[in-house]
Amino acid sequence: VMERPVRVNGIVLKNFEAFCDYMLKHQRSEREAFESLKRALKEFEEQYGMSSETFAETIMDTPAEDEPDFIIWGDTYRTYLRKKGRFEGAKK
């Protein structure tokens, strides 16, 4: 067991047990993480006035995607597409 301080997100925790407690307290369910992806996509869509589908068709995998916001949007959309199957059939 580690007894030295652990740094997580800029927070110094006194030992491994404190690290484990912190991680358990701050973990999100897969559903929460998926909903967070959807919110992030919606923000990009509103900011740039196009759907993520249109973004994927016109900008992803082109030199234009090298813009910082587009890199993040592209990665977020790719992650959303990978996770989508798990939650679309299991809606509340």
C-alpha positions as CSV (number, residue, x, y, z in Angstrom):
1,V,0.0,0.0,0.0
2,M,1.3,3.4,-1.0
3,E,1.8,5.8,1.8
4,R,3.1,8.8,-0.1
5,P,1.0,11.7,-1.3
6,V,-0.9,11.2,-4.6
7,R,-1.8,14.1,-6.9
8,V,-5.1,13.9,-8.8
9,N,-6.5,16.9,-10.8
10,G,-4.2,19.3,-8.9
11,I,-5.4,17.9,-5.6
12,V,-2.8,16.3,-3.3
13,L,-4.2,13.3,-1.4
14,K,-2.3,12.0,1.6
15,N,-2.2,8.3,0.6
16,F,-3.6,5.6,-1.7
17,E,-6.6,5.1,0.5
18,A,-7.5,8.8,0.2
19,F,-7.0,8.4,-3.5
20,C,-9.4,5.5,-3.7
21,D,-12.0,7.4,-1.6
22,Y,-11.7,10.4,-3.9
23,M,-12.1,8.3,-7.0
24,L,-15.1,6.5,-5.7
25,K,-16.7,9.8,-4.7
26,H,-16.1,11.4,-8.0
27,Q,-16.7,8.6,-10.5
28,R,-19.6,8.9,-12.9
29,S,-21.7,6.1,-14.3
30,E,-21.5,5.3,-18.0
31,R,-24.9,6.8,-18.4
32,E,-23.8,10.1,-16.9
33,A,-20.7,10.1,-19.1
34,F,-22.8,9.4,-22.2
35,E,-25.2,12.2,-21.3
36,S,-22.2,14.5,-20.8
37,L,-21.0,13.7,-24.3
38,K,-24.5,14.6,-25.7
39,R,-24.4,17.9,-23.9
40,A,-21.0,18.7,-25.3
41,L,-22.1,17.9,-28.8
42,K,-25.2,20.1,-28.4
43,E,-22.9,23.0,-27.3
44,F,-20.7,22.6,-30.4
45,E,-23.8,22.3,-32.7
46,E,-25.2,25.5,-31.3
47,Q,-21.9,27.3,-31.4
48,Y,-21.2,26.4,-35.1
49,G,-24.8,26.2,-36.4
50,M,-24.6,22.7,-37.7
51,S,-25.4,19.2,-36.5
52,S,-22.7,16.8,-35.5
53,E,-23.7,14.6,-38.5
54,T,-23.1,17.5,-40.9
55,F,-19.8,18.3,-39.1
56,A,-18.7,14.7,-39.6
57,E,-19.6,14.7,-43.3
58,T,-18.0,18.0,-44.2
59,I,-15.1,18.7,-41.7
60,M,-14.0,15.5,-40.0
61,D,-10.9,13.9,-41.6
62,T,-10.1,17.0,-43.5
63,P,-7.4,19.6,-42.8
64,A,-10.1,21.8,-41.4
65,E,-10.5,19.4,-38.4
66,D,-7.0,20.6,-37.2
67,E,-8.7,23.6,-35.6
68,P,-8.6,23.1,-31.8
69,D,-12.4,23.2,-31.4
70,F,-12.9,20.8,-34.3
71,I,-10.4,18.3,-32.9
72,I,-12.3,18.2,-29.6
73,W,-15.7,18.1,-31.5
74,G,-14.4,15.3,-33.7
75,D,-13.1,13.2,-30.8
76,T,-16.3,13.8,-28.8
77,Y,-18.4,12.7,-31.7
78,R,-16.4,9.6,-32.4
79,T,-16.6,8.6,-28.7
80,Y,-20.4,9.3,-28.8
81,L,-20.8,7.0,-31.8
82,R,-18.8,4.2,-30.1
83,K,-20.9,4.5,-26.9
84,K,-24.3,5.2,-28.6
85,G,-25.3,1.5,-29.0
86,R,-25.2,0.8,-25.3
87,F,-27.7,3.5,-24.4
88,E,-30.1,4.0,-27.4
89,G,-32.0,0.8,-26.7
90,A,-31.9,1.3,-22.9
91,K,-33.5,4.8,-22.7
92,K,-35.5,5.5,-19.6
